[in-house]
Amino acid sequence: MTTFPVSSSRSVTTPFPIREIGLADLKAALVLGVDDFLAMPTHVLFLGLIYPLAGLFIALMAFGADLMPMIFPLASGFALIGPFAAVGLYELSRRRDSGRNIGWNAAFLSLSRRASTGLATMGIVLAIVFMAWLLAAQGLFWTLYGLDVPATPAAFFNDVLTAPRGWALMVIGTGVGFAFALIVLATSIVSIPMLVDRDVDAMTAVETSLDAFRRNPRTLAAWGCIVAALLVVGSIPLFTGLAIVMPILGHATWHLYKRLVVT
């Protein structure tokens, strides 16, 4: 495959060449993500507060408005919009790699670059995917439960764990959610970090991301499972763990991008 220049003074219109990576690269990316987190805890925790606060809002809304069946779809939506929400974290890791200022205000400098249009495009796309997931989840619930909604959260969870319709909700919902997550993973694992890092258009970034997934399907699928598992762990204590989990994953995703794309 042809090698392309990476200077920010030129726009790239064809995908960048991709490396093949393995599980050792995933481990290394996570280690580097933790290292970035420890090097910038104040800035990162500030950004990370977005996630637990949003999670608490989701929980309060669900409990207070009879939206209990939507708690899981809303919470799992973090995985769908997370790649865009981590833009500031990518920028901090990028600047730390190059020995530049890593003050908290530097996290949003990438938004003023020429690539900001591409970032906005990806943000809109992920928001649409997120809304489509919520509609699909709500449609599945209505199909299985209709107007027969359990009266309390405890009754709902008991129904999900013990009734055939609850089992169907879990199995089918997990499958549909997996499909949405796979789409987001394949299109964003490289594209959004690349838009922060280089002067490229959104289409080029997405094509490069899809190529990375095609060349590393098992490794990146394993990465998706790691992300999902860590998000579950971070969500259990009323989403407060996301203040640590999300920043680490954001930084780690940056380092994974650097290992995937040939410079």
Residue frames relative to the residue before (quaternion, step in Angstrom):
aa qw qx qy qz dx dy dz
M 1.0000 0.0000 0.0000 0.0000 0.00 0.00 0.00
T 0.5471 -0.6332 0.4439 0.3204 3.56 -1.05 0.79
T 0.3436 -0.7200 0.5660 0.2079 3.57 -1.10 0.79
F 0.2115 -0.8038 0.5506 0.0775 3.57 -0.87 0.95
P 0.5392 -0.6065 0.4603 0.3600 3.57 -1.12 0.55
V 0.2843 -0.7785 0.5409 0.1431 3.55 -1.13 0.68
S 0.3645 0.7393 -0.4959 0.2733 3.58 1.19 0.19
S 0.4942 -0.6817 0.4584 0.2844 3.57 -1.00 0.85
S 0.5809 0.6001 -0.3764 0.4008 3.61 1.24 -0.09
R 0.7353 0.3486 -0.2267 0.5352 3.58 1.23 -0.12
S 0.3865 -0.6918 0.5593 0.2435 3.52 -1.16 0.69
V 0.2629 -0.7615 0.5751 0.1423 3.56 -1.02 0.79
T 0.1691 -0.8257 0.5347 0.0608 3.55 -0.78 0.99
T 0.7187 0.3323 -0.2454 0.5593 3.60 1.27 0.06
P 0.6400 -0.5672 0.3454 0.3866 3.60 -1.09 0.63
F 0.4696 -0.6478 0.5228 0.2941 3.55 -1.18 0.61
P 0.5526 -0.5925 0.4537 0.3711 3.60 -1.15 0.49
I 0.2752 -0.7822 0.5513 0.0919 3.54 -1.12 0.84
R 0.3491 -0.7053 0.5751 0.2234 3.55 -1.15 0.69
E 0.3912 -0.6447 0.5853 0.2981 3.53 -1.30 0.32
I 0.0974 -0.8098 0.5783 0.0138 3.58 -0.82 1.02
G 0.2869 -0.7629 0.5570 0.1593 3.54 -1.31 0.28
L 0.7604 -0.3712 0.2644 0.4627 3.55 -1.31 -0.13
A 0.5858 0.5748 -0.3738 0.4321 3.59 1.12 -0.59
D 0.6353 0.5246 -0.3276 0.4624 3.59 1.09 -0.66
L 0.6148 0.5330 -0.3471 0.4663 3.58 1.08 -0.68
K 0.6481 0.5094 -0.3131 0.4717 3.57 0.96 -0.87
A 0.6641 0.5078 -0.3064 0.4553 3.56 0.92 -0.91
A 0.6377 0.5280 -0.3252 0.4569 3.59 1.00 -0.81
L 0.6558 0.5034 -0.3105 0.4692 3.59 0.99 -0.82
V 0.6328 0.5241 -0.3309 0.4642 3.59 0.99 -0.81
L 0.6723 0.4820 -0.2912 0.4806 3.57 0.95 -0.87
G 0.6147 0.5469 -0.3434 0.4530 3.57 1.10 -0.67
V 0.6454 0.4973 -0.3108 0.4895 3.56 1.01 -0.83
D 0.6387 0.5348 -0.3255 0.4474 3.58 0.99 -0.82
D 0.6411 0.5042 -0.3179 0.4834 3.59 0.99 -0.80
F 0.6382 0.5357 -0.3232 0.4486 3.56 0.97 -0.86
L 0.6906 0.4748 -0.2779 0.4694 3.57 0.89 -0.91
A 0.6591 0.5071 -0.3086 0.4618 3.58 1.12 -0.63
M 0.7938 0.2066 -0.0889 0.5651 3.60 1.16 -0.58
P 0.1015 0.8595 -0.4994 0.0390 3.64 0.90 0.81
T 0.6500 0.5247 -0.3369 0.4343 3.60 0.92 -0.83
H 0.6872 0.4730 -0.2875 0.4705 3.58 0.83 -0.99
V 0.6961 0.4921 -0.2797 0.4416 3.55 0.89 -0.98
L 0.6461 0.5049 -0.3321 0.4662 3.59 0.97 -0.76
F 0.5922 0.5616 -0.3608 0.4513 3.56 1.11 -0.68
L 0.6856 0.4552 -0.2755 0.4969 3.55 0.92 -0.94
G 0.6652 0.5397 -0.3052 0.4161 3.57 0.99 -0.85
L 0.5387 0.6305 -0.4110 0.3786 3.60 1.14 -0.41
I 0.5128 0.6466 -0.4168 0.3812 3.56 1.19 -0.48
Y 0.7105 0.5080 -0.2671 0.4072 3.55 0.88 -0.99
P 0.7091 0.4176 -0.3031 0.4805 3.64 0.71 -0.84
L 0.6202 0.5326 -0.3570 0.4520 3.60 1.03 -0.66
A 0.6457 0.4991 -0.3163 0.4836 3.57 0.99 -0.82
G 0.6515 0.5245 -0.3160 0.4478 3.57 1.00 -0.80
L 0.6465 0.5067 -0.3156 0.4751 3.57 0.98 -0.82
F 0.6250 0.5293 -0.3353 0.4656 3.56 1.03 -0.76
I 0.6341 0.5323 -0.3211 0.4599 3.56 1.00 -0.86
A 0.6741 0.5008 -0.3001 0.4525 3.57 0.88 -0.95
L 0.6660 0.4991 -0.3065 0.4620 3.58 0.90 -0.90
M 0.6474 0.5171 -0.3173 0.4613 3.55 0.98 -0.84
A 0.6773 0.5027 -0.2986 0.4466 3.56 0.91 -0.89
F 0.6955 0.4627 -0.2853 0.4698 3.57 0.89 -0.88
G 0.7355 0.4459 -0.2423 0.4489 3.56 1.04 -0.73
A 0.7757 0.3264 -0.1740 0.5113 3.59 1.15 -0.30
D 0.5307 -0.6596 0.3949 0.3569 3.57 1.18 0.58
L 0.4629 0.6639 -0.4569 0.3691 3.55 1.01 0.83
M 0.1681 0.8386 -0.5042 0.1193 3.56 1.19 0.51
P 0.6637 0.5144 -0.3410 0.4227 3.67 0.84 -0.78
M 0.6853 0.4884 -0.2930 0.4537 3.60 1.20 -0.38
I 0.3996 0.7323 -0.4782 0.2746 3.61 1.24 -0.01
F 0.6961 0.4697 -0.2918 0.4580 3.59 0.79 -0.98
P 0.6597 0.4879 -0.3369 0.4618 3.67 0.82 -0.80
L 0.6589 0.5016 -0.3176 0.4620 3.59 0.97 -0.80
A 0.6787 0.4912 -0.2942 0.4600 3.57 0.89 -0.93
S 0.6846 0.4746 -0.2947 0.4682 3.58 0.91 -0.88
G 0.5223 0.6423 -0.4043 0.3889 3.57 1.25 -0.30
F 0.4811 0.6534 -0.4404 0.3844 3.59 1.24 -0.28
A 0.6570 0.5229 -0.3125 0.4441 3.57 1.01 -0.81
L 0.6704 0.5049 -0.2978 0.4549 3.59 1.15 -0.57
I 0.7661 0.3265 -0.1884 0.5206 3.59 0.98 -0.75
G 0.4414 0.7346 -0.4251 0.2911 3.57 1.30 -0.21
P 0.6430 0.5392 -0.3576 0.4098 3.65 0.85 -0.81
F 0.6885 0.4438 -0.2897 0.4952 3.60 1.05 -0.68
A 0.6357 0.5397 -0.3297 0.4426 3.57 1.02 -0.79
A 0.6752 0.5070 -0.2855 0.4533 3.59 1.19 -0.52
V 0.3012 0.7826 -0.5033 0.2086 3.63 1.21 0.17
G 0.6684 0.5069 -0.3055 0.4505 3.58 0.89 -0.89
L 0.6451 0.5170 -0.3180 0.4641 3.56 1.07 -0.72
Y 0.6082 0.5360 -0.3522 0.4677 3.59 1.04 -0.71
E 0.6666 0.5110 -0.3050 0.4488 3.56 0.92 -0.91
L 0.6409 0.5163 -0.3303 0.4621 3.59 0.99 -0.78
S 0.6597 0.4901 -0.3115 0.4771 3.60 0.95 -0.84
R 0.6287 0.5386 -0.3334 0.4510 3.58 1.00 -0.80
R 0.6934 0.4709 -0.2760 0.4705 3.56 0.89 -0.92
R 0.6326 0.5129 -0.3428 0.4682 3.59 1.02 -0.68
D 0.6112 0.5596 -0.3456 0.4404 3.60 1.01 -0.78
S 0.7620 0.3673 -0.1907 0.4981 3.57 0.99 -0.85
G 0.5325 -0.6724 0.3881 0.3372 3.60 1.27 0.24
R 0.4802 0.6755 -0.4339 0.3533 3.59 1.14 0.52
N 0.7561 -0.3816 0.2846 0.4491 3.55 -1.37 0.05
I 0.0812 -0.8041 0.5881 0.0314 3.59 -0.88 0.95
G 0.2231 0.7679 -0.5567 0.2253 3.57 1.03 0.77
W 0.6557 -0.5541 0.3253 0.3965 3.58 -1.10 0.63
N 0.6292 0.5466 -0.3433 0.4330 3.60 1.09 -0.66
A 0.5899 0.5859 -0.3668 0.4173 3.59 1.21 -0.44
A 0.5266 0.6719 -0.4025 0.3305 3.59 1.19 -0.42
F 0.7675 0.3665 -0.1895 0.4906 3.59 1.10 -0.59
L 0.3727 0.7470 -0.4834 0.2634 3.58 1.24 0.24
S 0.5922 0.5870 -0.3717 0.4081 3.59 1.09 -0.63
L 0.6016 0.5911 -0.3612 0.3977 3.60 1.12 -0.57
S 0.6843 0.4723 -0.2898 0.4741 3.58 1.18 -0.43
R 0.5288 0.6361 -0.4084 0.3859 3.58 1.26 -0.02
R 0.7016 -0.4550 0.3309 0.4373 3.55 -1.30 0.20
A 0.6413 0.5491 -0.3229 0.4277 3.58 1.10 -0.65
S 0.4280 0.7227 -0.4640 0.2816 3.61 1.24 -0.11
T 0.5961 0.5573 -0.3653 0.4478 3.60 1.09 -0.58
G 0.6591 0.4993 -0.2990 0.4763 3.55 0.99 -0.85
L 0.6374 0.5205 -0.3237 0.4670 3.57 1.02 -0.79
A 0.6439 0.5123 -0.3220 0.4682 3.57 0.98 -0.83
T 0.6279 0.5379 -0.3294 0.4560 3.58 1.02 -0.80
M 0.6789 0.4797 -0.2912 0.4735 3.57 0.89 -0.93
G 0.6157 0.5464 -0.3458 0.4503 3.58 1.05 -0.70
I 0.6583 0.5004 -0.3017 0.4746 3.56 0.97 -0.86
V 0.6423 0.5259 -0.3229 0.4546 3.58 0.97 -0.86
L 0.6868 0.4739 -0.2907 0.4683 3.60 0.87 -0.91
A 0.6130 0.5349 -0.3500 0.4643 3.58 1.08 -0.66
I 0.6410 0.5133 -0.3193 0.4730 3.59 1.02 -0.78
V 0.6394 0.5136 -0.3223 0.4728 3.59 0.98 -0.84
F 0.6351 0.5357 -0.3197 0.4556 3.58 0.99 -0.86
M 0.6786 0.4770 -0.2906 0.4770 3.58 0.89 -0.91
A 0.6270 0.5297 -0.3395 0.4594 3.59 1.03 -0.74
W 0.6288 0.5299 -0.3254 0.4668 3.58 1.05 -0.77
L 0.6586 0.5050 -0.3135 0.4615 3.60 0.91 -0.87
L 0.6536 0.5046 -0.3129 0.4693 3.58 0.99 -0.83
A 0.6466 0.5125 -0.3193 0.4662 3.58 1.00 -0.81
A 0.6604 0.5037 -0.3072 0.4644 3.58 0.96 -0.86
Q 0.6592 0.4951 -0.3100 0.4735 3.58 0.96 -0.84
G 0.6433 0.5260 -0.3186 0.4561 3.58 0.99 -0.80
L 0.6399 0.5173 -0.3212 0.4687 3.57 1.01 -0.82
F 0.6528 0.5110 -0.3205 0.4583 3.59 0.94 -0.87
W 0.6604 0.5038 -0.3138 0.4601 3.60 0.88 -0.89
T 0.6348 0.5421 -0.3271 0.4429 3.57 1.02 -0.82
L 0.7472 0.4119 -0.2187 0.4734 3.59 0.92 -0.90
Y 0.7987 0.3127 -0.1391 0.4950 3.58 0.99 -0.81
G 0.2312 -0.7804 0.5460 0.1986 3.58 1.07 -0.60
L 0.7700 -0.2916 0.2430 0.5128 3.58 -0.83 -1.01
D 0.5468 0.6216 -0.3900 0.4031 3.57 1.30 -0.03
V 0.1133 0.8153 -0.5511 0.1372 3.57 0.48 1.24
P 0.5026 -0.6457 0.4722 0.3278 3.64 -0.80 0.89
A 0.5382 -0.6939 0.3925 0.2734 3.54 -0.94 0.96
T 0.8025 0.1832 -0.0818 0.5618 3.60 1.04 -0.69
P 0.6513 -0.5008 0.3826 0.4227 3.61 -1.21 0.33
A 0.6449 0.5258 -0.3269 0.4480 3.59 0.97 -0.85
A 0.6578 0.5035 -0.3044 0.4703 3.57 0.98 -0.85
F 0.6366 0.5284 -0.3290 0.4553 3.56 1.01 -0.77
F 0.6819 0.4782 -0.2948 0.4684 3.59 0.83 -0.96
N 0.6250 0.5260 -0.3382 0.4672 3.58 1.03 -0.70
D 0.6491 0.5152 -0.3115 0.4650 3.58 1.01 -0.82
V 0.6446 0.5260 -0.3201 0.4532 3.57 0.97 -0.86
L 0.7345 0.4474 -0.2329 0.4539 3.59 0.96 -0.87
T 0.8038 0.3313 -0.1400 0.4739 3.59 1.08 -0.63
A 0.7169 0.4441 -0.2584 0.4713 3.62 1.12 -0.53
P 0.6119 -0.5727 0.3960 0.3752 3.61 -1.09 0.66
R 0.6592 0.4950 -0.3292 0.4605 3.60 0.95 -0.79
G 0.6180 0.5338 -0.3400 0.4665 3.57 1.12 -0.60
W 0.6379 0.5121 -0.3223 0.4764 3.57 1.01 -0.79
A 0.6406 0.5191 -0.3198 0.4668 3.57 1.01 -0.84
L 0.6271 0.5418 -0.3301 0.4519 3.56 1.02 -0.82
M 0.6770 0.4894 -0.2938 0.4646 3.57 0.94 -0.88
V 0.7075 0.4780 -0.2773 0.4405 3.57 0.78 -1.04
I 0.7103 0.4358 -0.2661 0.4845 3.58 0.78 -1.03
G 0.6465 0.5295 -0.3219 0.4451 3.58 0.95 -0.85
T 0.6475 0.5063 -0.3187 0.4720 3.57 0.98 -0.81
G 0.6557 0.5167 -0.3149 0.4515 3.57 0.97 -0.80
V 0.6625 0.4863 -0.3022 0.4830 3.57 0.95 -0.88
G 0.6506 0.5173 -0.3149 0.4582 3.57 0.96 -0.86
F 0.6218 0.5414 -0.3337 0.4571 3.57 1.05 -0.78
A 0.6415 0.5263 -0.3259 0.4531 3.58 0.98 -0.82
F 0.6560 0.4944 -0.3102 0.4786 3.59 0.95 -0.87
A 0.6638 0.5108 -0.3074 0.4517 3.59 0.92 -0.91
L 0.6363 0.5348 -0.3258 0.4504 3.58 1.04 -0.79
I 0.6303 0.5289 -0.3257 0.4657 3.57 1.02 -0.81
V 0.6799 0.4821 -0.2916 0.4694 3.57 0.88 -0.95
L 0.6391 0.5340 -0.3299 0.4446 3.59 0.94 -0.85
A 0.6994 0.4860 -0.2778 0.4444 3.56 0.82 -1.01
T 0.7447 0.4238 -0.2312 0.4609 3.58 0.96 -0.79
S 0.7902 0.3632 -0.1702 0.4634 3.60 1.11 -0.54
I 0.4751 0.7075 -0.4407 0.2822 3.61 1.16 -0.40
V 0.7677 0.2578 -0.1477 0.5677 3.57 1.10 -0.68
S 0.6381 0.6120 -0.3441 0.3161 3.58 0.87 -0.94
I 0.7248 0.4361 -0.2820 0.4527 3.62 0.73 -0.94
P 0.6360 0.4838 -0.3534 0.4864 3.66 0.91 -0.67
M 0.6383 0.5326 -0.3320 0.4457 3.59 1.02 -0.75
L 0.6483 0.5131 -0.3229 0.4606 3.59 0.99 -0.76
V 0.6221 0.5073 -0.3316 0.4957 3.59 1.18 -0.55
D 0.7444 0.4655 -0.2081 0.4311 3.55 0.97 -0.95
R 0.8342 0.1732 -0.0198 0.5232 3.57 0.92 -0.91
D 0.5093 -0.6249 0.5006 0.3154 3.52 -1.31 0.37
V 0.3040 0.7355 -0.5379 0.2780 3.55 0.17 1.33
D 0.4720 -0.6370 0.5153 0.3254 3.54 -1.27 0.30
A 0.6864 -0.5146 0.3268 0.3964 3.56 -1.23 0.46
M 0.6478 0.5305 -0.3347 0.4323 3.59 0.94 -0.80
T 0.6420 0.5141 -0.3225 0.4686 3.58 0.96 -0.84
A 0.6569 0.5183 -0.3075 0.4532 3.56 0.94 -0.91
V 0.6695 0.4883 -0.3034 0.4704 3.59 0.92 -0.87
E 0.6394 0.5218 -0.3315 0.4572 3.60 0.95 -0.82
T 0.6449 0.5070 -0.3175 0.4757 3.58 1.01 -0.79
S 0.6410 0.5263 -0.3181 0.4592 3.58 1.01 -0.82
L 0.6591 0.5005 -0.3029 0.4727 3.58 0.94 -0.87
D 0.6327 0.5220 -0.3248 0.4709 3.57 1.06 -0.76
A 0.6250 0.5343 -0.3328 0.4616 3.58 1.04 -0.79
F 0.6720 0.4857 -0.3000 0.4717 3.58 0.96 -0.82
R 0.6305 0.5343 -0.3371 0.4510 3.59 0.99 -0.76
R 0.7236 0.4382 -0.2435 0.4745 3.59 0.98 -0.83
N 0.7909 0.2170 -0.1143 0.5607 3.59 1.18 -0.44
P 0.0658 0.8610 -0.5042 0.0150 3.64 0.86 0.83
R 0.6984 0.4660 -0.2927 0.4575 3.60 0.83 -0.91
T 0.6700 0.5048 -0.3107 0.4470 3.57 0.88 -0.90
L 0.7103 0.4403 -0.2715 0.4773 3.59 0.89 -0.88
A 0.5796 0.5382 -0.3795 0.4801 3.58 1.17 -0.44
A 0.6263 0.5183 -0.3272 0.4817 3.57 1.07 -0.75
W 0.6202 0.5288 -0.3383 0.4702 3.58 1.04 -0.73
G 0.6375 0.5280 -0.3272 0.4559 3.58 0.96 -0.80
C 0.6484 0.5067 -0.3163 0.4721 3.60 1.03 -0.77
I 0.6237 0.5303 -0.3335 0.4674 3.58 1.05 -0.76
V 0.6491 0.5168 -0.3109 0.4636 3.57 0.94 -0.92
A 0.6647 0.5086 -0.3061 0.4536 3.58 0.89 -0.96
A 0.6638 0.5112 -0.3076 0.4510 3.58 0.91 -0.92
L 0.6805 0.4824 -0.2942 0.4666 3.59 0.91 -0.88
L 0.6260 0.5271 -0.3421 0.4618 3.59 1.06 -0.67
V 0.6230 0.5237 -0.3407 0.4708 3.58 1.04 -0.73
V 0.6515 0.5109 -0.3112 0.4665 3.58 0.92 -0.92
G 0.6980 0.4783 -0.2741 0.4570 3.58 0.93 -0.89
S 0.6789 0.5107 -0.2878 0.4422 3.58 1.15 -0.56
I 0.5391 0.6754 -0.4011 0.3039 3.58 1.12 -0.58
P 0.7615 0.3303 -0.2435 0.5018 3.67 0.72 -0.87
L 0.7248 -0.4373 0.2341 0.4781 3.59 0.53 1.25
F 0.6746 -0.5464 0.2709 0.4160 3.56 1.02 0.93
T 0.4539 0.7167 -0.4520 0.2760 3.64 1.17 -0.10
G 0.6106 0.5741 -0.3498 0.4186 3.58 1.10 -0.60
L 0.5396 0.6340 -0.3969 0.3864 3.56 1.23 -0.36
A 0.5494 0.6156 -0.3940 0.4050 3.60 1.19 -0.44
I 0.7128 0.3687 -0.2364 0.5478 3.58 1.24 -0.44
V 0.6774 0.5224 -0.3013 0.4211 3.58 0.86 -0.98
M 0.6906 0.4987 -0.2999 0.4295 3.59 0.79 -0.96
P 0.6630 0.4820 -0.3349 0.4647 3.66 0.85 -0.76
I 0.6408 0.5136 -0.3371 0.4604 3.60 0.94 -0.81
L 0.6637 0.4928 -0.3069 0.4716 3.59 0.93 -0.86
G 0.6294 0.5378 -0.3373 0.4482 3.59 1.02 -0.76
H 0.6771 0.4714 -0.2897 0.4852 3.57 0.87 -0.93
A 0.6533 0.5196 -0.3177 0.4498 3.59 0.96 -0.87
T 0.6235 0.5385 -0.3390 0.4543 3.59 1.03 -0.75
W 0.6041 0.5471 -0.3524 0.4600 3.58 1.06 -0.73
H 0.7064 0.4571 -0.2737 0.4660 3.59 0.81 -0.97
L 0.6016 0.5349 -0.3591 0.4722 3.58 1.13 -0.53
Y 0.6108 0.5434 -0.3337 0.4693 3.57 1.03 -0.80
K 0.6732 0.5013 -0.3037 0.4508 3.59 0.89 -0.91
R 0.6658 0.4817 -0.3051 0.4812 3.58 1.12 -0.56
L 0.6645 0.5208 -0.3016 0.4430 3.58 1.13 -0.58
V 0.7717 0.3665 -0.1827 0.4866 3.57 0.86 -0.97
V 0.4148 -0.7058 0.5242 0.2345 3.55 -0.84 1.03
T 0.2255 -0.7865 0.5628 0.1175 3.60 -0.84 1.00
